[in-house]
């Protein structure tokens, strides 16, 4: 017997949070701010810990972060990253090359170390300090690429390096996450050898996945697109096959221990140089009108405003300072040296400040394991939220200041 599963409350909840967030995004855009800011603030105001938790619907709060909502959030991230990959060919990656690798690596190590040290200074246990540092380590690829596309700067040299550095940062961040899980399991620091092996495995799997996407995926999609349907005429078969490849590569990435969104990015990059790129890019661009507000509004919905009174203001400001300065210095300084241009280099640092999906996963593991208290988790979520809000502002101002000269 098939069990009944009522999706109507979830759909109503998503509409309740997403539609006003879209309007707030439009309002922000009208006043020269990034739409992302409006999407996220809408999620905070209408989320389950604010208005969405007060208004009833079918004897439950109208907004709930249930499994279906979380699943739609993850799917939205996959579509956004697939769209981003469609703007970057394999040649673009090779051009970014060692520069993106160096910037992404330093951008991960700096917040990991500084977050750990500052947390210890506040008297927190070493394992809590490790989790805080790990939460701050990975840049949000989704936010970085969305901002660049919004500004029309994704094809600039710094835009190309920024995105590829963020992808590498995410892959390394998942290696850190794997290490953190091991630390929680055995309650002791793992050996340097095991950490290096985990990191090498993550990078190796990413490289293999990317090569498959670049050299094999276009042939598969072209083959399906050329095949004549035997029954009903299928309009949009190319676009449908392409978006299917995004979810397929996302699934493969998840199976081999990577973030599904880096698999979607690889699929997009694999198709970026193909004959279908233009058609698919237009199709996915229309999908993003829906999925982008959903993704960022649900990020804002994670903020629990009820626990703000329990937060140590000095601690949250210190962690926020680490979150901003560690990326600005860890990415900006190497980028400025490699590009031999201070303003362009630090522009990459600005774009790497935003945290998102990997940070939420890491902090969530800490809460689920009982290591992070509710107040520390809320502190981290608020820090993530602030980085999401300030990154569009300073990155946009950075590009505009150059153009005005």
C-alpha positions in Angstrom: 0.0 0.0 0.0 1.4 3.4 -1.0 1.6 5.8 2.0 0.0 9.1 1.6 2.3 12.1 1.5 0.7 15.5 1.4 3.0 18.0 -0.3 0.5 20.8 -0.3 1.5 22.4 3.0 5.2 22.4 1.9 4.3 24.0 -1.5 2.2 26.7 0.3 5.0 27.3 2.7 7.5 27.7 -0.1 5.2 30.1 -2.0 4.7 32.0 1.3 8.5 32.6 1.7 9.6 32.8 -1.9 7.2 35.2 -3.6 7.7 38.0 -1.1 11.5 37.3 -1.2 11.4 37.8 -4.9 9.7 41.1 -4.5 12.2 42.2 -1.9 15.0 41.2 -4.3 13.4 43.3 -7.0 13.2 46.2 -4.5 16.9 45.9 -3.6 17.8 45.8 -7.3 15.8 48.9 -7.9 18.0 50.7 -5.3 21.3 49.5 -6.7 21.7 46.5 -4.3 22.1 42.8 -5.1 18.9 40.8 -5.4 20.5 38.2 -3.2 20.2 40.6 -0.2 16.5 40.8 -0.6 16.1 37.1 -1.1 18.0 36.3 2.1 16.3 39.0 4.2 12.9 37.8 3.0 13.9 34.3 4.2 14.8 35.6 7.6 11.6 37.5 8.1 9.3 34.8 6.7 11.2 31.8 7.9 10.1 29.2 10.5 11.8 31.1 13.3 9.9 34.3 12.5 6.6 35.0 10.8 6.5 31.6 9.1 6.5 29.9 12.5 3.7 32.0 13.9 1.1 31.8 11.1 -0.7 28.4 11.1 -1.6 26.2 8.2 -3.2 22.8 8.6 -2.5 23.0 12.4 1.2 23.5 11.7 3.4 26.5 11.1 3.1 27.6 7.4 6.9 27.4 6.8 8.9 24.3 7.9 12.4 23.3 6.9 11.3 19.7 6.3 13.0 17.1 4.0 11.1 18.2 0.9 12.0 21.8 1.4 15.6 20.9 2.0 15.5 18.7 -1.1 14.2 21.5 -3.3 16.9 23.8 -1.8 19.6 21.4 -2.9 18.1 21.0 -6.3 18.0 24.8 -6.7 21.7 24.9 -5.9 22.4 22.2 -8.6 20.6 24.3 -11.3 22.4 27.5 -10.3 25.8 25.8 -10.4 25.0 24.0 -13.7 24.1 27.4 -15.1 27.4 28.8 -13.8 29.4 26.0 -15.4 27.8 26.9 -18.8 29.7 30.2 -18.7 33.2 28.6 -18.2 34.9 26.3 -20.6 37.6 23.9 -19.8 40.0 26.4 -21.5 38.9 29.0 -19.0 39.8 26.6 -16.2 43.3 26.0 -17.7 43.8 29.8 -18.0 42.9 30.2 -14.3 45.2 27.2 -13.6 47.7 27.4 -10.8 46.5 30.9 -9.8 43.0 29.6 -8.9 44.6 26.7 -7.1 46.9 28.9 -4.9 44.1 31.4 -4.1 41.6 28.7 -3.3 44.0 26.8 -1.0 45.1 29.9 0.9 41.5 31.0 1.1 40.6 27.7 2.9 43.6 27.4 5.2 43.5 31.0 6.6 39.9 30.9 8.0 40.4 27.4 9.3 43.4 28.4 11.4 42.2 31.8 12.5 38.8 30.5 13.4 40.4 27.8 15.5 42.8 30.2 17.3 40.1 32.9 18.0 37.7 30.3 19.3 40.3 28.9 21.7 41.0 32.4 22.9 37.4 32.7 24.0 37.9 29.5 26.1 36.0 27.1 23.9 37.0 23.4 23.7 39.4 22.4 21.0 36.8 20.3 19.1 34.3 23.2 19.1 37.1 25.4 17.8 37.9 23.0 15.0 34.2 23.0 13.9 34.0 26.8 13.9 37.2 27.0 11.8 35.9 24.4 9.4 32.5 26.2 9.1 34.3 29.4 8.1 36.7 27.7 5.6 34.6 27.1 2.4 33.4 29.9 0.1 29.9 29.6 -1.3 30.3 28.9 -5.0 26.6 29.6 -5.6 26.8 33.1 -4.2 30.0 33.9 -6.0 28.8 32.9 -9.4 25.4 34.4 -9.0 27.0 37.8 -8.0 29.3 37.7 -11.0 26.5 36.9 -13.4 24.3 39.6 -11.8 27.2 42.1 -12.4 28.0 40.7 -15.9 31.6 40.1 -14.8 31.8 36.3 -15.0 34.0 36.4 -18.1 36.6 38.9 -16.7 40.0 37.5 -15.7 39.3 38.0 -12.0 35.8 36.5 -12.4 37.2 33.4 -14.1 39.9 33.0 -11.4 37.3 33.7 -8.6 34.9 31.0 -9.7 37.5 28.3 -10.2 39.2 29.2 -6.9 35.8 29.0 -5.2 35.2 25.5 -6.8 38.5 24.3 -5.6 37.8 25.9 -2.2 34.6 23.9 -2.1 36.3 20.6 -3.0 38.9 21.2 -0.3 36.2 22.3 2.1 34.5 18.9 1.7 37.9 17.3 2.5 38.0 19.4 5.7 34.4 18.3 6.4 35.4 14.7 6.1 38.2 15.3 8.5 35.9 17.0 10.9 33.5 14.0 10.8 36.4 11.8 11.7 37.4 14.0 14.6 33.9 13.9 15.9 33.8 10.1 15.6 37.1 9.3 17.3 37.2 12.5 19.4 40.9 13.2 18.6 42.9 14.9 15.9 43.6 12.6 12.9 47.2 12.1 11.6 48.6 14.4 8.9 48.9 11.5 6.6 45.1 10.7 6.8 44.3 14.4 6.2 46.5 14.5 3.1 45.1 11.3 1.7 41.5 12.5 2.1 42.4 15.8 0.4 44.2 14.0 -2.4 41.2 11.7 -2.9 38.8 14.7 -3.1 40.9 16.5 -5.7 41.5 13.3 -7.7 37.8 12.5 -7.8 37.0 16.1 -8.9 39.6 16.1 -11.7 38.2 12.7 -12.9 34.6 14.0 -12.8 35.6 17.1 -14.7 37.5 15.3 -17.4 34.5 13.0 -18.0 32.2 16.0 -18.2 34.4 17.8 -20.7 35.3 14.9 -23.0 32.4 12.4 -22.7 29.3 14.4 -21.8 29.0 16.5 -24.9 29.1 13.4 -27.1 26.3 11.8 -25.1 24.0 14.9 -25.1 24.7 15.4 -28.9 23.8 11.7 -29.6 20.5 11.9 -27.7 19.7 15.2 -29.3 20.2 13.8 -32.8 18.1 10.7 -32.2 14.7 11.0 -33.7 11.8 10.3 -31.3 9.8 7.3 -32.3 6.4 8.5 -30.9 5.5 12.0 -29.8 7.6 14.9 -31.0 9.7 16.0 -28.1 10.3 19.7 -28.0 13.2 20.7 -25.9 14.9 17.3 -25.9 18.3 19.0 -26.0 17.6 21.2 -23.0 16.0 18.3 -21.1 18.9 16.0 -21.7 21.3 18.7 -20.6 19.6 19.5 -17.4 19.3 15.8 -16.8 23.1 15.5 -17.1 23.4 18.2 -14.4 21.5 16.1 -11.9 23.3 13.0 -13.1 26.7 14.4 -12.5 25.5 15.9 -9.2 24.5 12.3 -8.2 27.9 10.9 -9.2 29.6 13.7 -7.2 27.6 12.8 -4.2 28.3 9.1 -4.5 32.1 9.7 -4.6 32.0 12.0 -1.6 31.9 15.4 -3.2 29.3 18.2 -3.0 26.6 17.5 -5.6 26.8 21.1 -6.8 30.4 20.7 -7.9 29.2 17.8 -10.1 26.6 20.1 -11.6 29.3 22.7 -12.2 31.4 20.1 -14.0 28.5 19.2 -16.2 27.9 22.8 -17.1 31.6 23.3 -17.9 31.5 20.1 -20.0 28.7 21.6 -22.2 30.0 25.2 -22.2 32.2 24.6 -25.3 29.6 22.5 -27.2 27.2 23.6 -30.0 24.3 23.3 -27.5 25.7 25.8 -25.0 23.7 28.8 -26.2 20.3 26.9 -26.2 20.9 25.3 -22.8 22.1 28.5 -21.3 18.9 30.3 -22.3 16.8 27.5 -21.0 18.6 27.3 -17.6 18.5 31.1 -17.3 14.7 30.9 -17.3 14.8 28.2 -14.6 17.0 30.4 -12.4 14.3 33.0 -12.2 12.5 30.5 -9.9 15.3 28.6 -8.2 17.6 31.5 -7.2 15.0 33.2 -4.9 14.2 29.8 -3.5 17.8 28.9 -2.7 18.7 32.2 -1.0 15.4 32.6 0.8 15.8 29.2 2.4 19.4 30.1 3.5 17.8 33.1 5.3 15.1 30.9 6.8 17.8 29.1 8.8 18.3 32.1 11.1 16.8 31.6 14.5 16.0 35.1 15.7 14.7 33.7 19.0 18.3 32.9 20.2 19.8 36.3 19.5 19.5 37.3 23.2 21.8 34.4 24.1 24.6 35.4 21.8 27.9 36.9 23.0 28.2 40.1 21.0 32.0 40.3 21.3 32.3 36.7 20.2 30.1 37.1 17.1 31.9 40.2 16.1 35.2 38.4 16.5 34.1 35.4 14.4 32.6 37.8 11.8 36.0 39.6 11.7 37.7 36.3 11.1 35.2 35.4 8.4 35.8 38.6 6.5 39.6 39.2 7.0 40.6 35.5 6.5 39.2 35.4 3.0 40.2 39.0 2.2 43.8 38.4 3.2 44.0 34.7 2.4 42.7 35.2 -1.1 43.2 38.9 -1.8 47.0 39.0 -1.1 47.9 35.9 -3.2 45.6 37.1 -6.0 47.2 40.6 -5.9 50.7 39.1 -6.1 49.7 36.7 -8.9 47.8 39.3 -11.0 50.4 42.0 -10.2 47.4 44.3 -9.5 46.3 45.1 -6.0 42.7 46.3 -6.8 42.0 43.3 -9.0 43.5 40.9 -6.6 41.5 42.1 -3.6 38.4 42.1 -5.8 38.8 38.3 -5.8 39.2 38.4 -2.0 35.9 40.3 -1.8 34.1 37.7 -3.9 35.3 34.9 -1.8 34.0 36.3 1.5 30.4 34.8 1.2 29.8 31.5 3.0 26.8 29.3 2.3 25.9 25.6 1.7 29.1 23.9 2.9 29.2 26.1 6.0 25.6 25.2 6.9 26.4 21.5 6.4 29.4 21.7 8.7 27.6 23.7 11.4 24.6 21.3 11.1 26.8 18.3 11.8 28.2 20.0 14.8 24.7 20.6 16.2 23.5 17.1 15.3 26.5 15.6 17.1 25.8 17.6 20.3 29.2 19.5 20.1 27.8 22.9 19.1 25.3 24.6 21.4 22.3 26.3 20.0 23.8 29.8 20.7 27.1 29.0 18.9 25.1 27.5 16.0 23.0 30.7 15.8 26.2 32.8 16.0 27.6 30.9 13.0 24.4 31.2 11.0 24.3 34.9 11.6 27.9 35.3 10.5 27.1 33.3 7.4 24.1 35.6 6.8 26.2 38.8 7.2 28.9 37.6 4.8 26.1 36.9 2.2 24.7 40.4 2.7 28.0 42.4 2.6 29.7 40.5 -0.2 27.4 41.8 -3.0 27.8 45.4 -1.7 31.6 45.5 -1.5 32.1 43.4 -4.7 29.8 45.7 -6.7 31.4 48.8 -5.3 34.8 47.4 -6.3 33.9 46.9 -9.9 32.1 50.3 -10.1 35.1 52.1 -8.6 37.3 50.8 -11.4 34.8 51.7 -14.1 34.3 55.2 -12.8 38.1 55.9 -13.2 
